Amino acid sequence: MAILLGEGCRGHDRAVRHGAEEFVLAPAGTSRDAAADVAERVRQAVADHGWSSVSPDLRVTASLGVAGATEAADPQALLTQTDKRLCAAKLAGRSRVVAAG
């Protein structure tokens, strides 16, 4: 999963593990809409990856929450906003990107 996330990044973006199964992607210098486009590329790459070679029944998906840097006053508030959207994506079902709300 980390490799696919890294492949979805540009050279100046940053992706880090944020928990057992969670990652934070910081696309530098992008708007929320542009970050949502990056998130959608990552979601699609995960969906298209050949996971069945590992196990025929394995279905791996990515749910992503997106926030733009101008939506919060500090990094912790930005992470909190992104986490709320990640929770909304997970509640809506598998393989979702939520960038508003």
Buried (B, 14 or more C-beta within 10 A) or exposed (E): BEEBBEEBBEEEBEBEEBEEEEBBBBBEEBEBEEBBBBBBBBBBBBBEBEBEEEEEEEEBEBBBBBBBBEEBEEEEEBBEBBBBBBEBBBEEEEBBBBBEE
